[in-house]
Amino acid sequence: MDDIVEFAGEEKCREFVVPYLAPIFAAFEIKIRFYHNDSQGFISTPFPKEFGVNLFNFSFEHTINEIPDLAGPGKKGIIW
């Protein structure tokens, strides 16, 4: 079900995914919060930090150089 986020679209992702994933990730008192989404799309790429995630596993179909630019300002590493 991790890839379903990409089918929601950016507006729906912000409305329905971010508000629900953020408290789920916040419920765990751990140092590394890992978000796995290996779908081909880029809908969720700007949101992992808003989810409270600090490690984002993206699709092998994207280069390591694409993701930081799509993730937005201040998110220049795979771990942030």
HTML snippet that shows the backbone in 3Dmol.js (N, CA, C, O; Angstrom):
<script src="https://3Dmol.org/build/3Dmol-min.js"></script>
<div id="view" style="width:600px;height:400px;position:relative"></div>
<script>
const pdb = `
ATOM      1  N   MET A   1       0.808  -1.199   0.000  1.00  0.00           N
ATOM      2  CA  MET A   1       0.000   0.000   0.000  1.00  0.00           C
ATOM      3  C   MET A   1       0.852   1.265   0.000  1.00  0.00           C
ATOM      4  O   MET A   1       0.305   2.359  -0.139  1.00  0.00           O
ATOM      5  N   ASP A   2       2.157   1.157   0.149  1.00  0.00           N
ATOM      6  CA  ASP A   2       2.989   2.356   0.183  1.00  0.00           C
ATOM      7  C   ASP A   2       2.907   3.149  -1.115  1.00  0.00           C
ATOM      8  O   ASP A   2       2.998   4.376  -1.092  1.00  0.00           O
ATOM      9  N   ASP A   3       2.742   2.483  -2.220  1.00  0.00           N
ATOM     10  CA  ASP A   3       2.715   3.164  -3.519  1.00  0.00           C
ATOM     11  C   ASP A   3       1.403   3.878  -3.794  1.00  0.00           C
ATOM     12  O   ASP A   3       1.333   4.690  -4.716  1.00  0.00           O
ATOM     13  N   ILE A   4       0.375   3.600  -3.029  1.00  0.00           N
ATOM     14  CA  ILE A   4      -0.932   4.194  -3.285  1.00  0.00           C
ATOM     15  C   ILE A   4      -0.909   5.711  -3.140  1.00  0.00           C
ATOM     16  O   ILE A   4      -1.732   6.405  -3.737  1.00  0.00           O
ATOM     17  N   VAL A   5       0.018   6.221  -2.360  1.00  0.00           N
ATOM     18  CA  VAL A   5       0.150   7.667  -2.190  1.00  0.00           C
ATOM     19  C   VAL A   5       0.336   8.345  -3.546  1.00  0.00           C
ATOM     20  O   VAL A   5      -0.200   9.430  -3.774  1.00  0.00           O
ATOM     21  N   GLU A   6       1.076   7.725  -4.430  1.00  0.00           N
ATOM     22  CA  GLU A   6       1.336   8.311  -5.741  1.00  0.00           C
ATOM     23  C   GLU A   6       0.091   8.413  -6.611  1.00  0.00           C
ATOM     24  O   GLU A   6       0.057   9.218  -7.543  1.00  0.00           O
ATOM     25  N   PHE A   7      -0.915   7.628  -6.330  1.00  0.00           N
ATOM     26  CA  PHE A   7      -2.137   7.674  -7.122  1.00  0.00           C
ATOM     27  C   PHE A   7      -3.095   8.764  -6.634  1.00  0.00           C
ATOM     28  O   PHE A   7      -4.063   9.088  -7.323  1.00  0.00           O
ATOM     29  N   ALA A   8      -2.837   9.325  -5.465  1.00  0.00           N
ATOM     30  CA  ALA A   8      -3.735  10.312  -4.872  1.00  0.00           C
ATOM     31  C   ALA A   8      -3.627  11.674  -5.539  1.00  0.00           C
ATOM     32  O   ALA A   8      -4.608  12.417  -5.573  1.00  0.00           O
ATOM     33  N   GLY A   9      -2.477  12.015  -6.064  1.00  0.00           N
ATOM     34  CA  GLY A   9      -2.256  13.353  -6.604  1.00  0.00           C
ATOM     35  C   GLY A   9      -1.769  14.275  -5.496  1.00  0.00           C
ATOM     36  O   GLY A   9      -1.965  13.992  -4.314  1.00  0.00           O
ATOM     37  N   GLU A  10      -1.139  15.369  -5.876  1.00  0.00           N
ATOM     38  CA  GLU A  10      -0.508  16.253  -4.894  1.00  0.00           C
ATOM     39  C   GLU A  10      -1.519  16.867  -3.924  1.00  0.00           C
ATOM     40  O   GLU A  10      -1.284  16.876  -2.716  1.00  0.00           O
ATOM     41  N   GLU A  11      -2.624  17.372  -4.430  1.00  0.00           N
ATOM     42  CA  GLU A  11      -3.626  18.003  -3.566  1.00  0.00           C
ATOM     43  C   GLU A  11      -4.206  17.011  -2.559  1.00  0.00           C
ATOM     44  O   GLU A  11      -4.327  17.325  -1.375  1.00  0.00           O
ATOM     45  N   LYS A  12      -4.561  15.827  -3.025  1.00  0.00           N
ATOM     46  CA  LYS A  12      -5.125  14.799  -2.140  1.00  0.00           C
ATOM     47  C   LYS A  12      -4.068  14.264  -1.182  1.00  0.00           C
ATOM     48  O   LYS A  12      -4.382  13.906  -0.047  1.00  0.00           O
ATOM     49  N   CYS A  13      -2.836  14.210  -1.627  1.00  0.00           N
ATOM     50  CA  CYS A  13      -1.748  13.767  -0.756  1.00  0.00           C
ATOM     51  C   CYS A  13      -1.620  14.723   0.427  1.00  0.00           C
ATOM     52  O   CYS A  13      -1.516  14.293   1.576  1.00  0.00           O
ATOM     53  N   ARG A  14      -1.629  16.004   0.139  1.00  0.00           N
ATOM     54  CA  ARG A  14      -1.526  16.999   1.208  1.00  0.00           C
ATOM     55  C   ARG A  14      -2.739  16.932   2.142  1.00  0.00           C
ATOM     56  O   ARG A  14      -2.602  17.090   3.355  1.00  0.00           O
ATOM     57  N   GLU A  15      -3.922  16.699   1.573  1.00  0.00           N
ATOM     58  CA  GLU A  15      -5.151  16.687   2.368  1.00  0.00           C
ATOM     59  C   GLU A  15      -5.353  15.402   3.165  1.00  0.00           C
ATOM     60  O   GLU A  15      -5.767  15.445   4.324  1.00  0.00           O
ATOM     61  N   PHE A  16      -5.058  14.255   2.543  1.00  0.00           N
ATOM     62  CA  PHE A  16      -5.401  12.980   3.170  1.00  0.00           C
ATOM     63  C   PHE A  16      -4.217  12.152   3.655  1.00  0.00           C
ATOM     64  O   PHE A  16      -4.375  11.333   4.560  1.00  0.00           O
ATOM     65  N   VAL A  17      -3.054  12.343   3.086  1.00  0.00           N
ATOM     66  CA  VAL A  17      -1.909  11.508   3.460  1.00  0.00           C
ATOM     67  C   VAL A  17      -1.083  12.157   4.569  1.00  0.00           C
ATOM     68  O   VAL A  17      -0.830  11.534   5.600  1.00  0.00           O
ATOM     69  N   VAL A  18      -0.668  13.389   4.363  1.00  0.00           N
ATOM     70  CA  VAL A  18       0.185  14.065   5.341  1.00  0.00           C
ATOM     71  C   VAL A  18      -0.456  14.096   6.735  1.00  0.00           C
ATOM     72  O   VAL A  18       0.214  13.752   7.708  1.00  0.00           O
ATOM     73  N   PRO A  19      -1.735  14.497   6.866  1.00  0.00           N
ATOM     74  CA  PRO A  19      -2.316  14.569   8.204  1.00  0.00           C
ATOM     75  C   PRO A  19      -2.427  13.219   8.920  1.00  0.00           C
ATOM     76  O   PRO A  19      -2.511  13.177  10.148  1.00  0.00           O
ATOM     77  N   TYR A  20      -2.427  12.135   8.173  1.00  0.00           N
ATOM     78  CA  TYR A  20      -2.559  10.815   8.800  1.00  0.00           C
ATOM     79  C   TYR A  20      -1.217  10.137   9.019  1.00  0.00           C
ATOM     80  O   TYR A  20      -1.024   9.453  10.024  1.00  0.00           O
ATOM     81  N   LEU A  21      -0.290  10.319   8.088  1.00  0.00           N
ATOM     82  CA  LEU A  21       1.023   9.699   8.278  1.00  0.00           C
ATOM     83  C   LEU A  21       1.841  10.400   9.362  1.00  0.00           C
ATOM     84  O   LEU A  21       2.598   9.751  10.085  1.00  0.00           O
ATOM     85  N   ALA A  22       1.695  11.715   9.477  1.00  0.00           N
ATOM     86  CA  ALA A  22       2.472  12.459  10.474  1.00  0.00           C
ATOM     87  C   ALA A  22       2.243  11.920  11.895  1.00  0.00           C
ATOM     88  O   ALA A  22       3.228  11.658  12.586  1.00  0.00           O
ATOM     89  N   PRO A  23       1.006  11.740  12.366  1.00  0.00           N
ATOM     90  CA  PRO A  23       0.838  11.204  13.722  1.00  0.00           C
ATOM     91  C   PRO A  23       1.270   9.743  13.862  1.00  0.00           C
ATOM     92  O   PRO A  23       1.672   9.309  14.941  1.00  0.00           O
ATOM     93  N   ILE A  24       1.185   8.999  12.775  1.00  0.00           N
ATOM     94  CA  ILE A  24       1.641   7.601  12.834  1.00  0.00           C
ATOM     95  C   ILE A  24       3.143   7.561  13.067  1.00  0.00           C
ATOM     96  O   ILE A  24       3.622   6.852  13.952  1.00  0.00           O
ATOM     97  N   PHE A  25       3.892   8.331  12.265  1.00  0.00           N
ATOM     98  CA  PHE A  25       5.346   8.352  12.452  1.00  0.00           C
ATOM     99  C   PHE A  25       5.719   8.966  13.802  1.00  0.00           C
ATOM    100  O   PHE A  25       6.694   8.538  14.420  1.00  0.00           O
ATOM    101  N   ALA A  26       4.964   9.956  14.268  1.00  0.00           N
ATOM    102  CA  ALA A  26       5.258  10.601  15.548  1.00  0.00           C
ATOM    103  C   ALA A  26       5.001   9.674  16.736  1.00  0.00           C
ATOM    104  O   ALA A  26       5.528   9.903  17.825  1.00  0.00           O
ATOM    105  N   ALA A  27       4.209   8.651  16.538  1.00  0.00           N
ATOM    106  CA  ALA A  27       3.867   7.733  17.630  1.00  0.00           C
ATOM    107  C   ALA A  27       5.049   6.871  18.070  1.00  0.00           C
ATOM    108  O   ALA A  27       5.022   6.281  19.150  1.00  0.00           O
ATOM    109  N   PHE A  28       6.076   6.798  17.241  1.00  0.00           N
ATOM    110  CA  PHE A  28       7.237   5.966  17.545  1.00  0.00           C
ATOM    111  C   PHE A  28       8.389   6.832  18.022  1.00  0.00           C
ATOM    112  O   PHE A  28       8.834   7.735  17.314  1.00  0.00           O
ATOM    113  N   GLU A  29       8.863   6.557  19.212  1.00  0.00           N
ATOM    114  CA  GLU A  29       9.996   7.301  19.758  1.00  0.00           C
ATOM    115  C   GLU A  29      11.290   6.635  19.311  1.00  0.00           C
ATOM    116  O   GLU A  29      11.961   5.947  20.080  1.00  0.00           O
ATOM    117  N   ILE A  30      11.613   6.861  18.057  1.00  0.00           N
ATOM    118  CA  ILE A  30      12.814   6.281  17.461  1.00  0.00           C
ATOM    119  C   ILE A  30      13.575   7.373  16.716  1.00  0.00           C
ATOM    120  O   ILE A  30      12.997   8.394  16.341  1.00  0.00           O
ATOM    121  N   LYS A  31      14.861   7.159  16.504  1.00  0.00           N
ATOM    122  CA  LYS A  31      15.686   8.164  15.840  1.00  0.00           C
ATOM    123  C   LYS A  31      15.512   8.177  14.328  1.00  0.00           C
ATOM    124  O   LYS A  31      15.580   9.234  13.700  1.00  0.00           O
ATOM    125  N   ILE A  32      15.292   7.018  13.750  1.00  0.00           N
ATOM    126  CA  ILE A  32      15.162   6.943  12.293  1.00  0.00           C
ATOM    127  C   ILE A  32      13.741   6.540  11.940  1.00  0.00           C
ATOM    128  O   ILE A  32      13.253   5.485  12.345  1.00  0.00           O
ATOM    129  N   ARG A  33      13.095   7.401  11.177  1.00  0.00           N
ATOM    130  CA  ARG A  33      11.746   7.131  10.688  1.00  0.00           C
ATOM    131  C   ARG A  33      11.843   6.998   9.170  1.00  0.00           C
ATOM    132  O   ARG A  33      12.130   7.958   8.455  1.00  0.00           O
ATOM    133  N   PHE A  34      11.601   5.814   8.721  1.00  0.00           N
ATOM    134  CA  PHE A  34      11.850   5.406   7.339  1.00  0.00           C
ATOM    135  C   PHE A  34      10.556   5.391   6.541  1.00  0.00           C
ATOM    136  O   PHE A  34       9.570   4.776   6.949  1.00  0.00           O
ATOM    137  N   TYR A  35      10.565   6.072   5.400  1.00  0.00           N
ATOM    138  CA  TYR A  35       9.415   6.055   4.488  1.00  0.00           C
ATOM    139  C   TYR A  35       9.850   5.402   3.186  1.00  0.00           C
ATOM    140  O   TYR A  35      10.787   5.860   2.531  1.00  0.00           O
ATOM    141  N   HIS A  36       9.171   4.344   2.822  1.00  0.00           N
ATOM    142  CA  HIS A  36       9.475   3.603   1.608  1.00  0.00           C
ATOM    143  C   HIS A  36       8.372   3.852   0.588  1.00  0.00           C
ATOM    144  O   HIS A  36       7.202   3.570   0.846  1.00  0.00           O
ATOM    145  N   ASN A  37       8.748   4.377  -0.562  1.00  0.00           N
ATOM    146  CA  ASN A  37       7.798   4.527  -1.663  1.00  0.00           C
ATOM    147  C   ASN A  37       8.586   4.348  -2.948  1.00  0.00           C
ATOM    148  O   ASN A  37       9.247   5.271  -3.423  1.00  0.00           O
ATOM    149  N   ASP A  38       8.507   3.162  -3.496  1.00  0.00           N
ATOM    150  CA  ASP A  38       9.304   2.876  -4.689  1.00  0.00           C
ATOM    151  C   ASP A  38       8.490   2.947  -5.976  1.00  0.00           C
ATOM    152  O   ASP A  38       8.843   2.324  -6.977  1.00  0.00           O
ATOM    153  N   SER A  39       7.400   3.708  -5.942  1.00  0.00           N
ATOM    154  CA  SER A  39       6.624   3.863  -7.174  1.00  0.00           C
ATOM    155  C   SER A  39       7.350   4.824  -8.110  1.00  0.00           C
ATOM    156  O   SER A  39       8.290   5.509  -7.706  1.00  0.00           O
ATOM    157  N   GLN A  40       6.916   4.863  -9.328  1.00  0.00           N
ATOM    158  CA  GLN A  40       7.597   5.659 -10.341  1.00  0.00           C
ATOM    159  C   GLN A  40       7.291   7.150 -10.223  1.00  0.00           C
ATOM    160  O   GLN A  40       8.039   7.964 -10.765  1.00  0.00           O
ATOM    161  N   GLY A  41       6.234   7.528  -9.546  1.00  0.00           N
ATOM    162  CA  GLY A  41       5.826   8.927  -9.469  1.00  0.00           C
ATOM    163  C   GLY A  41       6.615   9.756  -8.482  1.00  0.00           C
ATOM    164  O   GLY A  41       7.455   9.250  -7.738  1.00  0.00           O
ATOM    165  N   PHE A  42       6.321  11.048  -8.497  1.00  0.00           N
ATOM    166  CA  PHE A  42       7.006  11.997  -7.621  1.00  0.00           C
ATOM    167  C   PHE A  42       6.051  12.724  -6.678  1.00  0.00           C
ATOM    168  O   PHE A  42       6.460  13.689  -6.031  1.00  0.00           O
ATOM    169  N   ILE A  43       4.798  12.295  -6.579  1.00  0.00           N
ATOM    170  CA  ILE A  43       3.800  12.996  -5.777  1.00  0.00           C
ATOM    171  C   ILE A  43       4.242  13.137  -4.322  1.00  0.00           C
ATOM    172  O   ILE A  43       4.126  14.222  -3.752  1.00  0.00           O
ATOM    173  N   SER A  44       4.740  12.080  -3.717  1.00  0.00           N
ATOM    174  CA  SER A  44       5.072  12.120  -2.291  1.00  0.00           C
ATOM    175  C   SER A  44       6.448  12.699  -1.991  1.00  0.00           C
ATOM    176  O   SER A  44       6.774  12.917  -0.824  1.00  0.00           O
ATOM    177  N   THR A  45       7.252  12.951  -2.994  1.00  0.00           N
ATOM    178  CA  THR A  45       8.634  13.378  -2.772  1.00  0.00           C
ATOM    179  C   THR A  45       8.775  14.629  -1.897  1.00  0.00           C
ATOM    180  O   THR A  45       9.690  14.671  -1.074  1.00  0.00           O
ATOM    181  N   PRO A  46       7.921  15.646  -2.028  1.00  0.00           N
ATOM    182  CA  PRO A  46       8.083  16.825  -1.167  1.00  0.00           C
ATOM    183  C   PRO A  46       7.621  16.626   0.281  1.00  0.00           C
ATOM    184  O   PRO A  46       7.895  17.482   1.122  1.00  0.00           O
ATOM    185  N   PHE A  47       6.937  15.537   0.597  1.00  0.00           N
ATOM    186  CA  PHE A  47       6.239  15.421   1.872  1.00  0.00           C
ATOM    187  C   PHE A  47       6.903  14.625   2.994  1.00  0.00           C
ATOM    188  O   PHE A  47       6.484  14.808   4.137  1.00  0.00           O
ATOM    189  N   PRO A  48       7.877  13.776   2.786  1.00  0.00           N
ATOM    190  CA  PRO A  48       8.393  12.968   3.899  1.00  0.00           C
ATOM    191  C   PRO A  48       8.791  13.756   5.138  1.00  0.00           C
ATOM    192  O   PRO A  48       8.547  13.299   6.255  1.00  0.00           O
ATOM    193  N   LYS A  49       9.392  14.915   4.974  1.00  0.00           N
ATOM    194  CA  LYS A  49       9.763  15.695   6.158  1.00  0.00           C
ATOM    195  C   LYS A  49       8.508  16.139   6.919  1.00  0.00           C
ATOM    196  O   LYS A  49       8.519  16.203   8.148  1.00  0.00           O
ATOM    197  N   GLU A  50       7.428  16.443   6.193  1.00  0.00           N
ATOM    198  CA  GLU A  50       6.171  16.799   6.845  1.00  0.00           C
ATOM    199  C   GLU A  50       5.559  15.592   7.563  1.00  0.00           C
ATOM    200  O   GLU A  50       4.850  15.756   8.556  1.00  0.00           O
ATOM    201  N   PHE A  51       5.828  14.396   7.070  1.00  0.00           N
ATOM    202  CA  PHE A  51       5.359  13.181   7.745  1.00  0.00           C
ATOM    203  C   PHE A  51       6.113  12.970   9.058  1.00  0.00           C
ATOM    204  O   PHE A  51       5.646  12.242   9.934  1.00  0.00           O
ATOM    205  N   GLY A  52       7.283  13.609   9.193  1.00  0.00           N
ATOM    206  CA  GLY A  52       8.142  13.362  10.346  1.00  0.00           C
ATOM    207  C   GLY A  52       9.173  12.296  10.045  1.00  0.00           C
ATOM    208  O   GLY A  52       9.706  11.653  10.950  1.00  0.00           O
ATOM    209  N   VAL A  53       9.447  12.116   8.761  1.00  0.00           N
ATOM    210  CA  VAL A  53      10.367  11.080   8.295  1.00  0.00           C
ATOM    211  C   VAL A  53      11.741  11.694   8.060  1.00  0.00           C
ATOM    212  O   VAL A  53      11.842  12.833   7.603  1.00  0.00           O
ATOM    213  N   ASN A  54      12.789  10.953   8.365  1.00  0.00           N
ATOM    214  CA  ASN A  54      14.136  11.447   8.099  1.00  0.00           C
ATOM    215  C   ASN A  54      14.947  10.520   7.196  1.00  0.00           C
ATOM    216  O   ASN A  54      16.133  10.755   6.966  1.00  0.00           O
ATOM    217  N   LEU A  55      14.317   9.481   6.694  1.00  0.00           N
ATOM    218  CA  LEU A  55      14.971   8.596   5.724  1.00  0.00           C
ATOM    219  C   LEU A  55      13.932   8.193   4.683  1.00  0.00           C
ATOM    220  O   LEU A  55      12.910   7.591   5.012  1.00  0.00           O
ATOM    221  N   PHE A  56      14.201   8.528   3.437  1.00  0.00           N
ATOM    222  CA  PHE A  56      13.251   8.307   2.347  1.00  0.00           C
ATOM    223  C   PHE A  56      13.865   7.350   1.336  1.00  0.00           C
ATOM    224  O   PHE A  56      14.913   7.632   0.754  1.00  0.00           O
ATOM    225  N   ASN A  57      13.204   6.221   1.135  1.00  0.00           N
ATOM    226  CA  ASN A  57      13.623   5.241   0.135  1.00  0.00           C
ATOM    227  C   ASN A  57      12.734   5.421  -1.093  1.00  0.00           C
ATOM    228  O   ASN A  57      11.532   5.164  -1.037  1.00  0.00           O
ATOM    229  N   PHE A  58      13.322   5.860  -2.190  1.00  0.00           N
ATOM    230  CA  PHE A  58      12.566   6.131  -3.409  1.00  0.00           C
ATOM    231  C   PHE A  58      12.848   5.068  -4.455  1.00  0.00           C
ATOM    232  O   PHE A  58      13.671   4.177  -4.245  1.00  0.00           O
ATOM    233  N   SER A  59      12.168   5.167  -5.571  1.00  0.00           N
ATOM    234  CA  SER A  59      12.268   4.175  -6.637  1.00  0.00           C
ATOM    235  C   SER A  59      13.651   4.141  -7.277  1.00  0.00           C
ATOM    236  O   SER A  59      14.325   5.164  -7.391  1.00  0.00           O
ATOM    237  N   PHE A  60      14.052   2.964  -7.684  1.00  0.00           N
ATOM    238  CA  PHE A  60      15.311   2.806  -8.418  1.00  0.00           C
ATOM    239  C   PHE A  60      15.232   3.477  -9.786  1.00  0.00           C
ATOM    240  O   PHE A  60      16.256   3.671 -10.442  1.00  0.00           O
ATOM    241  N   GLU A  61      14.041   3.829 -10.211  1.00  0.00           N
ATOM    242  CA  GLU A  61      13.864   4.470 -11.514  1.00  0.00           C
ATOM    243  C   GLU A  61      14.234   5.951 -11.500  1.00  0.00           C
ATOM    244  O   GLU A  61      14.256   6.601 -12.546  1.00  0.00           O
ATOM    245  N   HIS A  62      14.523   6.481 -10.311  1.00  0.00           N
ATOM    246  CA  HIS A  62      14.921   7.877 -10.184  1.00  0.00           C
ATOM    247  C   HIS A  62      16.376   7.931  -9.758  1.00  0.00           C
ATOM    248  O   HIS A  62      16.852   7.072  -9.015  1.00  0.00           O
ATOM    249  N   THR A  63      17.073   8.943 -10.234  1.00  0.00           N
ATOM    250  CA  THR A  63      18.482   9.065  -9.847  1.00  0.00           C
ATOM    251  C   THR A  63      18.597   9.713  -8.474  1.00  0.00           C
ATOM    252  O   THR A  63      17.691  10.404  -8.007  1.00  0.00           O
ATOM    253  N   ILE A  64      19.711   9.474  -7.860  1.00  0.00           N
ATOM    254  CA  ILE A  64      19.959  10.043  -6.538  1.00  0.00           C
ATOM    255  C   ILE A  64      20.044  11.568  -6.613  1.00  0.00           C
ATOM    256  O   ILE A  64      19.865  12.247  -5.602  1.00  0.00           O
ATOM    257  N   ASN A  65      20.313  12.105  -7.788  1.00  0.00           N
ATOM    258  CA  ASN A  65      20.385  13.557  -7.955  1.00  0.00           C
ATOM    259  C   ASN A  65      19.010  14.195  -8.144  1.00  0.00           C
ATOM    260  O   ASN A  65      18.851  15.383  -7.865  1.00  0.00           O
ATOM    261  N   GLU A  66      18.024  13.450  -8.604  1.00  0.00           N
ATOM    262  CA  GLU A  66      16.682  14.002  -8.822  1.00  0.00           C
ATOM    263  C   GLU A  66      15.944  14.278  -7.522  1.00  0.00           C
ATOM    264  O   GLU A  66      15.281  15.307  -7.389  1.00  0.00           O
ATOM    265  N   ILE A  67      16.051  13.389  -6.590  1.00  0.00           N
ATOM    266  CA  ILE A  67      15.214  13.429  -5.395  1.00  0.00           C
ATOM    267  C   ILE A  67      15.451  14.663  -4.520  1.00  0.00           C
ATOM    268  O   ILE A  67      14.469  15.293  -4.128  1.00  0.00           O
ATOM    269  N   PRO A  68      16.678  15.047  -4.191  1.00  0.00           N
ATOM    270  CA  PRO A  68      16.844  16.247  -3.363  1.00  0.00           C
ATOM    271  C   PRO A  68      16.231  17.499  -3.982  1.00  0.00           C
ATOM    272  O   PRO A  68      15.654  18.320  -3.269  1.00  0.00           O
ATOM    273  N   ASP A  69      16.348  17.655  -5.286  1.00  0.00           N
ATOM    274  CA  ASP A  69      15.753  18.813  -5.941  1.00  0.00           C
ATOM    275  C   ASP A  69      14.231  18.791  -5.833  1.00  0.00           C
ATOM    276  O   ASP A  69      13.606  19.828  -5.613  1.00  0.00           O
ATOM    277  N   LEU A  70      13.645  17.621  -5.986  1.00  0.00           N
ATOM    278  CA  LEU A  70      12.191  17.488  -5.892  1.00  0.00           C
ATOM    279  C   LEU A  70      11.695  17.569  -4.459  1.00  0.00           C
ATOM    280  O   LEU A  70      10.558  17.975  -4.218  1.00  0.00           O
ATOM    281  N   ALA A  71      12.528  17.188  -3.510  1.00  0.00           N
ATOM    282  CA  ALA A  71      12.135  17.207  -2.101  1.00  0.00           C
ATOM    283  C   ALA A  71      12.025  18.624  -1.568  1.00  0.00           C
ATOM    284  O   ALA A  71      11.321  18.865  -0.588  1.00  0.00           O
ATOM    285  N   GLY A  72      12.708  19.560  -2.200  1.00  0.00           N
ATOM    286  CA  GLY A  72      12.571  20.967  -1.826  1.00  0.00           C
ATOM    287  C   GLY A  72      13.749  21.505  -1.030  1.00  0.00           C
ATOM    288  O   GLY A  72      14.674  20.777  -0.671  1.00  0.00           O
ATOM    289  N   PRO A  73      13.683  22.816  -0.766  1.00  0.00           N
ATOM    290  CA  PRO A  73      14.775  23.496  -0.052  1.00  0.00           C
ATOM    291  C   PRO A  73      15.030  22.872   1.315  1.00  0.00           C
ATOM    292  O   PRO A  73      14.100  22.488   2.024  1.00  0.00           O
ATOM    293  N   GLY A  74      16.295  22.778   1.665  1.00  0.00           N
ATOM    294  CA  GLY A  74      16.681  22.254   2.969  1.00  0.00           C
ATOM    295  C   GLY A  74      16.650  20.739   3.047  1.00  0.00           C
ATOM    296  O   GLY A  74      16.873  20.170   4.116  1.00  0.00           O
ATOM    297  N   LYS A  75      16.378  20.081   1.938  1.00  0.00           N
ATOM    298  CA  LYS A  75      16.275  18.621   1.926  1.00  0.00           C
ATOM    299  C   LYS A  75      17.269  18.076   0.910  1.00  0.00           C
ATOM    300  O   LYS A  75      16.898  17.344  -0.008  1.00  0.00           O
ATOM    301  N   LYS A  76      18.503  18.429   1.080  1.00  0.00           N
ATOM    302  CA  LYS A  76      19.513  18.106   0.080  1.00  0.00           C
ATOM    303  C   LYS A  76      20.178  16.769   0.274  1.00  0.00           C
ATOM    304  O   LYS A  76      21.118  16.455  -0.456  1.00  0.00           O
ATOM    305  N   GLY A  77      19.749  15.981   1.203  1.00  0.00           N
ATOM    306  CA  GLY A  77      20.315  14.657   1.374  1.00  0.00           C
ATOM    307  C   GLY A  77      19.221  13.622   1.407  1.00  0.00           C
ATOM    308  O   GLY A  77      18.041  13.951   1.528  1.00  0.00           O
ATOM    309  N   ILE A  78      19.602  12.405   1.301  1.00  0.00           N
ATOM    310  CA  ILE A  78      18.635  11.326   1.390  1.00  0.00           C
ATOM    311  C   ILE A  78      18.171  11.193   2.825  1.00  0.00           C
ATOM    312  O   ILE A  78      17.011  10.873   3.086  1.00  0.00           O
ATOM    313  N   ILE A  79      19.084  11.441   3.758  1.00  0.00           N
ATOM    314  CA  ILE A  79      18.707  11.487   5.174  1.00  0.00           C
ATOM    315  C   ILE A  79      18.729  12.939   5.577  1.00  0.00           C
ATOM    316  O   ILE A  79      19.742  13.615   5.392  1.00  0.00           O
ATOM    317  N   TRP A  80      17.648  13.431   6.117  1.00  0.00           N
ATOM    318  CA  TRP A  80      17.632  14.808   6.594  1.00  0.00           C
ATOM    319  C   TRP A  80      16.977  14.880   7.942  1.00  0.00           C
ATOM    320  O   TRP A  80      16.865  15.962   8.517  1.00  0.00           O
TER     321      TRP A  80
END
`;
const viewer = $3Dmol.createViewer("view");
viewer.addModel(pdb, "pdb");
viewer.setStyle({}, {cartoon: {color: "spectrum"}});
viewer.zoomTo();
viewer.render();
</script>
